[in-house]
Amino acid sequence: MFQMGTAVALAAAMLSGGLPQGMLFMESHPPAKEWETYKVTDSNNLPLQLDPCFFRHRRDAGRVATRAVIYAAETELKYEQLVIYKNVRHAKRAMNLLRRDLTKCADVGKGVHRYRYFSKPLDVGDEGLRAGGLFFENGEHSVAVRRGAAVYIVGETASPTKSLPINRFRRLISQAEQMTIRVCELPKASC
């Protein structure tokens, strides 16, 4: 009976045009201190958080619902984003676009303006990848997975290497694995 009530609540949230509150793990973050920023947005226009070419606007199509949480402090950045698409085909296209961008913008700029991205496949969900971005003074680790019509991206500040050792991604991978289960409770996810 409880599961049926949960399913009805999730369906109602999706029909009203959004994701249920608390869907993302970082939504339960305590209030930001004065040196931190913490933002939750449901904007469908926000680009995917793993954005190696630094586009200002989204380039994927067919979004039904989106939620992103971004946390930043002086030397730390964490983010997660869940995008539900109209169907599996649109979600696959988004993942293909992301892989193309990781190849296209793998090594850009010179000197202090140079940045590099590395990526490798990941066996999570229906398809997945892990990526590392290396910038002049910092970098990031990210995991992107697709499950059905949903794409989930999670990332944080890190010092990546070209080999992207999987042990440095364990926490992000664990979070992505949990989300591939959680997202299947959403009727529109088409798991």
Summary of the structure (lengths in Angstrom):
residues: 191
radius of gyration: 16.5
end to end distance: 21.7
largest distance: 60.4
contacts: 590
relative contact order: 0.16
helix: 32%
strand: 31%
